[in-house]
Amino acid sequence: MLLHLRRAVIVSGIFLIMCGIVYPLIGTGLSQLVFKHQANGSLTQYGSTLIGQSWKGPMWFQGRPDGTVLTTGPGGVIVSGTNQPGPRSKSLEQSVAKVAQVLKVEGVIPTNDLVTTSGSLVDPDITPHDAYAQIKAVASARSIPAATLRRLVASQIHGKELGFMGRDYIDVLELNVALSHLQ
């Protein structure tokens, strides 16, 4: 019995070292070597292109609302992917109406994606349709010709993954960085 126990401890130790130390180090090393930017969070000097950020007012293109829109008060943050209200939820209806009203006041035509959160609550992307819906308001707020903003939006469109998966999208952070360089 002692022989079996000793073998079990040795095998467990070997697998602990291989699976708990060696494999993660190899994975981390390869990702740093091959995909350094992505492995480090896709950070730019303005933030991460993987996490949606708040852009207020018609001076900037706005992304989808984040999870804090659905909270009951200040400081009440919903963790990504949890506590999503259902389609008949009164809180969802109220938050959508509130966001739509703010967008209308700013001169933006509210689209479905601009008034509802994504599944993760922190989606950094919008559709080209959502960006085009904001052009008039941004052009007016920044005194930039709408045609210039249409060209800017068109230049920021990322195609479908592998040419067929998902839909065309625009990263709002990248779009707003490009917008800031227009001035």
Secondary structure, DSSP 4 states (H G I P E B T S, - for coil): -HHHHHHHHHHHHHHHHIIIIIHHHHHHHHHHHH-HHHHTT-EETTEETTS-----STTS------GGGGSSSTT--PPTTSSPPPTT-HHHHHHHHHHHHHHHHHT----HHHHS--SSS---EE-HHHHHHHHHHHHHHHT--HHHHHHHHHHT-B--BTTTBS--BEEHHHHHHHHHHH-
